């Protein structure tokens, strides 16, 4: 049988100096309030402030720092993508990859209230910003000579001097009777280019084009995909292929920082045409900046032969300011979340498939368009004015529909449309949600060849019209 231990009740008397020492030690060991510097025991070593970053916030949001005392700022990245912490006015910049920490020791001699933020694209707009107060109750933000330099660095680039992105090429058909191992290499590149006349923006791309390069394989092939992120990129990127059966479509193993690369292998199990895109948080921001493309998985017997194949993808773009503003424009998170695109375009820019960049065919030829929607938000009602699709493979399905006027393609979806061109002229590719025509969703298919009056013939036109003048 056990008995409780009884401690005699005695009065503990301490000399005054010893009692004072106990009080000081208790104060030194007590945890600081959230956002306050943890003081060192000797009073001379740097104090420490720990701050956590996740998607899309910092904790704490307000930090109190002492004046004239060294402080070590520690950034812990508890998120799944890279974050930084930047206080431009006082020269603090911390960068941490997922699961890592970064730190910097500084002495702050000037009281004031400062802002800190994550400078990676879209992160501040998503909520990653807070306040640092140096000194007791200081309220005036510091001004530094670096501020005018920062403003000059972000001055709009004259859009007239910025080229368009090049157009992606159609990958050739697969002419094999047996599966093979197919190596594929794709690099993420951040490129400033023209989006519309007088308007440029920074695209995030696969391979420097929007959409990214077409991947084309045969059902049963084993694809060995190497994904790289250019060394001059500012942010982590990845790739998620809807043709992949596996975690994240490959995105879980390809979260790649600037200058890094990753690779994985997958088997193309199902035939069809599939979207691929970046899947780094915030995923919609990466897609809205141009990171999407198509992978075609042909059935073992291949697709029916046609004379010409084209590669077209629709995407919606969201920019700060008014839609008519000129110059270099930055991404708008608010517009993207509200689904209010400034531009809805084919292949990365307004007019990308017009004039000298128009699609070309001849009378009597069969045409195939691999059409996809990167999004991130808009669904497309794809239509070619003046044509009827002979065959449509909806969402890349194996069995086609026939005699289709307009086909619905969801964001993150794709289709194959086949048709024969029988009359010369200009055929306009549109999203038949026609308000988007005014935002850029138009392309031209120029068909040359002999007239075909049995199919189409002009009987009369108003004087001065294009038909009357022969154009």
C-alpha positions in Angstrom: 0.0 0.0 0.0 1.5 3.3 -1.1 1.4 6.5 0.9 1.5 10.0 -0.5 4.6 11.9 0.1 4.1 14.7 2.5 6.3 17.8 2.4 6.6 19.7 5.6 5.1 23.2 5.3 8.0 25.5 6.0 8.6 29.1 5.2 11.4 29.7 2.7 13.4 32.8 3.4 15.7 34.3 0.8 18.0 37.2 1.0 16.9 40.2 -0.9 19.6 39.8 -3.6 18.7 36.2 -4.2 15.0 37.1 -4.5 15.8 39.7 -7.0 17.8 37.2 -9.1 14.8 34.8 -9.1 12.6 37.5 -10.4 15.0 38.5 -13.2 15.5 34.9 -14.3 11.7 34.3 -14.4 11.3 37.4 -16.5 14.1 36.3 -18.9 12.6 32.8 -19.3 9.0 34.0 -19.8 8.0 33.8 -23.5 7.6 37.1 -25.3 4.2 38.2 -26.6 3.5 37.2 -30.2 5.4 39.5 -32.5 7.8 40.8 -29.9 11.6 40.2 -29.9 12.8 37.5 -27.5 15.5 39.1 -25.4 18.8 37.4 -24.9 19.9 36.5 -21.4 23.1 38.6 -21.4 21.4 41.6 -23.0 24.2 42.0 -25.6 23.5 39.1 -27.9 20.8 39.6 -30.6 17.2 39.2 -29.7 15.1 36.8 -31.9 11.8 37.2 -33.7 10.3 34.1 -35.4 7.8 34.6 -38.2 6.0 31.9 -40.1 4.9 31.9 -43.7 2.1 29.7 -45.2 -0.3 30.1 -48.1 -1.2 33.0 -48.0 -0.4 34.6 -44.8 2.3 35.5 -42.2 2.1 34.9 -38.5 2.2 37.3 -36.7 0.9 40.1 -38.8 2.4 42.8 -36.5 6.0 42.7 -35.2 7.4 44.9 -32.4 11.2 45.5 -32.5 13.5 47.5 -30.1 15.5 50.5 -31.1 19.3 50.3 -31.1 19.4 46.6 -30.1 20.5 43.8 -32.5 17.6 41.5 -33.6 17.7 38.3 -35.5 14.6 37.9 -37.8 13.8 34.3 -38.5 11.5 33.3 -41.4 10.0 29.8 -41.1 8.4 28.6 -44.3 5.6 26.2 -43.2 3.9 26.3 -46.7 4.3 24.2 -49.8 6.0 26.9 -52.1 8.8 29.4 -51.7 8.1 32.6 -49.8 10.1 35.6 -48.9 9.8 38.5 -46.4 10.9 41.9 -47.7 11.1 45.2 -45.8 12.3 47.5 -48.6 12.5 50.6 -46.4 15.0 49.1 -44.0 16.8 46.6 -46.2 15.5 43.3 -45.0 15.1 40.4 -47.4 14.6 36.8 -46.3 13.9 33.9 -48.7 12.9 30.4 -47.6 12.0 27.3 -49.6 9.3 25.0 -48.2 10.2 23.5 -44.9 13.3 25.7 -44.6 14.2 28.8 -42.6 16.1 32.0 -43.3 17.4 34.6 -40.9 19.1 38.0 -40.9 20.5 40.0 -37.9 20.0 43.8 -38.0 20.1 46.7 -35.5 17.3 49.2 -36.1 18.3 52.7 -35.1 15.4 54.7 -36.5 12.0 54.4 -34.9 9.1 54.0 -37.4 6.3 51.9 -38.8 7.2 49.8 -41.7 5.5 47.3 -44.0 6.7 43.8 -44.8 5.5 41.6 -47.7 6.2 38.6 -49.8 7.5 39.9 -53.2 6.9 36.7 -55.2 4.3 37.4 -57.9 0.7 37.4 -56.5 1.6 36.5 -52.9 1.2 40.0 -51.5 -2.1 40.5 -53.3 -3.3 37.2 -51.8 -2.7 38.6 -48.3 1.0 38.1 -47.4 1.8 41.5 -45.9 2.1 42.9 -42.4 3.5 45.7 -40.2 6.8 46.1 -38.2 6.9 48.8 -35.5 10.4 49.8 -34.4 10.3 51.6 -31.0 7.4 52.3 -28.8 4.3 53.6 -30.7 6.3 54.9 -33.7 3.9 55.7 -36.5 5.8 57.3 -39.3 7.1 55.1 -42.0 10.8 55.5 -42.9 11.8 57.0 -46.2 14.9 55.7 -47.9 16.9 56.7 -50.9 16.2 53.3 -52.4 12.5 54.2 -52.9 13.1 56.3 -56.1 15.3 53.6 -57.5 12.6 51.0 -56.9 10.1 53.2 -58.7 12.4 53.6 -61.6 12.9 49.8 -61.8 9.2 49.2 -62.2 8.6 51.9 -64.8 6.4 50.6 -67.6 8.2 49.1 -70.6 7.1 50.7 -73.8 4.9 48.0 -75.3 5.7 49.1 -78.9 9.2 47.6 -78.4 8.1 44.3 -77.0 7.7 41.4 -79.4 4.9 38.8 -79.4 5.6 35.3 -78.2 6.4 32.8 -80.9 3.6 30.4 -81.9 4.0 26.7 -80.7 4.3 24.1 -83.4 2.1 21.0 -83.9 3.9 17.9 -83.0 3.9 15.4 -85.9 1.8 12.2 -85.8 3.2 9.1 -84.2 4.0 6.5 -86.9 4.8 3.5 -84.7 3.2 0.1 -84.3 4.6 -0.6 -80.8 5.0 1.3 -77.5 8.3 3.1 -76.9 10.1 5.1 -74.2 9.7 8.8 -75.1 12.0 11.4 -73.5 10.4 14.8 -73.1 12.1 18.0 -71.7 10.2 21.2 -70.8 11.5 24.3 -69.3 9.6 27.0 -67.4 10.5 30.5 -68.7 9.2 33.9 -67.5 9.0 36.2 -70.5 7.9 39.8 -71.1 5.9 40.0 -74.4 3.0 41.7 -76.1 -0.5 40.7 -75.1 -2.4 43.3 -77.2 -1.5 46.4 -79.3 0.3 48.7 -76.9 0.0 46.3 -74.0 2.7 44.0 -72.7 2.8 41.7 -69.6 5.1 39.1 -68.1 4.0 35.7 -69.2 4.9 32.5 -67.3 5.4 29.9 -70.0 6.4 26.3 -70.8 9.2 26.6 -73.3 8.6 30.3 -74.1 5.3 30.0 -75.9 1.6 30.2 -74.9 0.4 27.5 -75.1 3.5 25.4 -74.3 4.9 22.8 -76.7 2.6 20.1 -77.8 3.6 16.6 -76.5 2.5 13.8 -78.7 2.8 10.1 -77.9 1.1 6.7 -78.5 -1.1 4.9 -76.1 1.1 2.5 -74.1 4.3 4.6 -74.4 6.4 5.3 -71.4 7.2 9.0 -71.1 10.3 10.1 -69.2 9.6 13.8 -68.5 12.3 16.2 -67.3 11.0 19.5 -66.0 13.4 22.5 -65.6 12.9 26.0 -64.3 15.1 28.6 -65.9 17.8 30.1 -63.6 16.4 33.7 -64.1 12.8 32.7 -63.0 11.5 34.5 -60.0 9.3 31.8 -58.6 8.8 28.0 -58.3 7.0 26.3 -61.1 5.7 22.7 -61.8 3.8 20.6 -64.3 0.6 18.7 -63.9 -0.5 16.6 -67.0 -4.1 15.4 -67.2 -2.8 12.4 -69.2 -0.9 11.1 -66.1 -2.2 8.5 -63.7 -0.3 9.3 -60.5 -0.1 11.8 -57.6 -0.9 15.3 -58.8 -0.4 14.4 -62.4 3.3 14.8 -61.8 3.0 18.1 -59.9 4.0 16.6 -56.5 7.5 15.7 -57.8 8.1 18.7 -60.0 7.9 21.7 -57.6 11.1 23.2 -59.0 12.8 26.4 -57.9 14.8 28.7 -60.2 17.7 26.9 -61.8 16.6 23.4 -60.6 15.0 20.4 -62.4 13.1 17.2 -61.6 12.0 14.2 -63.6 9.5 11.4 -63.5 8.2 8.5 -65.6 4.6 7.7 -66.5 2.8 5.4 -68.9 0.3 6.9 -71.3 -2.7 4.6 -70.4 -5.6 6.4 -72.1 -5.9 7.8 -75.6 -7.2 11.4 -76.1 -6.1 15.0 -76.0 -5.3 16.3 -72.5 -4.4 19.7 -70.9 -1.2 20.1 -68.9 -0.6 23.2 -66.7 1.4 24.5 -63.8 0.2 23.3 -60.4 2.2 25.5 -58.0 0.1 27.5 -55.6 -1.6 29.8 -56.4 -2.4 27.5 -59.3 -4.9 29.8 -61.0 -2.3 32.6 -61.0 0.3 30.5 -62.9 -2.4 29.3 -65.4 -3.6 32.9 -65.9 -0.1 33.9 -66.7 0.1 31.4 -69.6 1.3 28.1 -68.1 -0.8 25.5 -70.1 -0.5 23.2 -73.1 -1.7 20.0 -74.6 -0.5 16.4 -74.7 -2.0 14.2 -77.4 -2.1 10.4 -76.7 -2.9 8.7 -80.0 -4.7 5.3 -80.1 -2.5 2.4 -81.3 -3.9 2.7 -84.8 -3.3 6.4 -84.8 -5.9 9.2 -85.6 -7.6 9.3 -89.0 -5.3 11.1 -91.5 -5.9 14.7 -92.4 -4.1 17.2 -94.6 -3.4 19.9 -92.1 -3.3 20.0 -88.3 -3.3 23.1 -86.0 -2.8 23.7 -82.3 -5.0 26.4 -80.6 -5.6 27.1 -77.0 -7.8 29.7 -75.3 -6.8 31.5 -72.1 -8.2 34.4 -70.0 -5.8 37.2 -68.7 -6.3 39.5 -65.8 -4.4 42.8 -65.5 -4.3 45.7 -63.1 -5.9 49.0 -64.3 -8.5 49.7 -66.9 -8.7 47.3 -69.9 -7.7 50.1 -72.3 -4.6 51.1 -70.3 -1.4 50.9 -72.4 2.2 49.9 -71.5 3.5 47.1 -69.3 0.7 45.7 -67.2 0.8 43.5 -64.1 -1.4 40.6 -63.0 -4.6 41.4 -61.0 -5.5 38.9 -58.4 -8.8 40.6 -57.6 -10.0 40.4 -61.2 -9.0 36.8 -61.5 -10.9 35.9 -58.3 -13.9 37.8 -59.6 -13.6 36.2 -63.0 -13.4 39.5 -64.9 -10.8 39.0 -67.6 -9.4 42.0 -69.5 -8.5 39.7 -72.4 -9.6 36.3 -73.7 -7.3 35.2 -76.4 -6.1 32.3 -78.6 -2.4 31.4 -78.4 -1.3 34.0 -76.0 -2.2 37.4 -77.5 -4.9 39.4 -79.3 -4.4 38.8 -83.1 -2.0 35.9 -82.6 -3.8 33.9 -85.4 -4.4 36.8 -87.8 -2.6 38.5 -90.7 0.7 36.7 -91.4 0.1 34.4 -88.5 -3.3 33.1 -89.7 -3.9 29.4 -90.2 -3.6 28.4 -93.9 -5.3 25.7 -96.0 -6.5 25.0 -99.5 -9.9 24.1 -100.9 -10.5 20.4 -100.7 -8.2 19.8 -97.8 -9.2 18.2 -94.5 -8.3 20.3 -91.4 -7.8 19.2 -87.8 -7.7 21.6 -84.9 -6.5 20.4 -81.5 -8.3 22.9 -79.3 -7.9 23.3 -75.6 -8.8 25.8 -72.8 -6.1 26.7 -70.3 -8.5 29.0 -68.4 -8.1 29.4 -65.5 -11.8 30.4 -65.4 -13.5 30.7 -68.8 -15.3 27.8 -70.6 -15.2 28.1 -74.4 -18.0 27.7 -76.9 -15.6 26.9 -79.8 -17.0 27.7 -83.3 -15.6 28.3 -86.8 -17.7 30.8 -88.6 -18.7 29.4 -92.0 -17.9 25.8 -91.2 -19.5 22.7 -89.7 -17.3 20.3 -87.9 -17.5 16.9 -89.6 -16.2 15.1 -86.5 -15.7 16.3 -83.0 -13.9 14.3 -80.3 -15.5 16.0 -77.3 -13.0 16.4 -74.4 -10.6 14.2 -76.4 -13.0 11.2 -76.3 -12.2 8.1 -78.4 -15.6 8.2 -80.2 -16.4 11.3 -82.3 -19.7 13.1 -82.8 -20.6 14.2 -86.3 -21.9 17.4 -87.9 -21.4 19.7 -85.0 -21.8 23.5 -85.2 -20.3 24.6 -81.8 -18.5 22.5 -79.2 -18.3 23.3 -75.5 -14.8 23.0 -74.1 -14.4 23.5 -70.3 -11.5 25.1 -68.5 -8.8 22.5 -68.3 -10.4 20.5 -71.1 -9.7 19.9 -74.8 -11.3 18.6 -78.0 -10.4 17.6 -81.5 -12.4 19.0 -84.4 -12.0 17.8 -88.0 -13.6 19.3 -91.1 -13.1 19.6 -94.9 -12.8 23.1 -96.4 -14.8 23.3 -99.6 -15.0 27.1 -100.4 -12.2 29.7 -100.4 -12.2 32.6 -98.1 -11.5 33.7 -94.5 -13.0 31.6 -91.7 -13.0 33.1 -88.2 -12.3 31.0 -85.1 -14.3 32.3 -82.2 -15.5 31.6 -78.7 -19.3 31.9 -79.4 -19.7 33.7 -76.0 -19.2 36.6 -78.4 -18.5 39.3 -75.8 -15.1 37.6 -75.7 -14.6 38.5 -79.4 -14.2 42.1 -78.2 -11.6 40.9 -75.7 -9.5 39.2 -78.4 -10.9 35.7 -78.8 -10.6 35.5 -82.6 -8.3 33.8 -85.2 -8.4 33.4 -89.0 -8.3 30.3 -91.2 -7.3 31.5 -94.7 -8.5 29.1 -97.4 -7.2 29.5 -100.9 -8.3 27.7 -104.1 -11.0 27.7 -106.8 -14.5 28.9 -106.2 -17.1 26.2 -105.6 -20.5 27.6 -106.7 -22.3 24.3 -106.1 -21.6 24.8 -102.3 -21.6 28.6 -102.0 -22.2 31.4 -104.5 -22.8 35.1 -104.1 -25.9 36.3 -106.0 -25.8 40.0 -105.1 -24.2 42.3 -102.6 -24.5 46.0 -101.7 -22.2 48.3 -103.7 -18.8 48.8 -102.1 -19.1 45.7 -99.9 -16.3 43.2 -99.6 -18.2 40.6 -101.6 -19.0 43.1 -104.4 -15.3 44.1 -104.7 -14.1 40.6 -104.9 -12.4 40.6 -101.4 
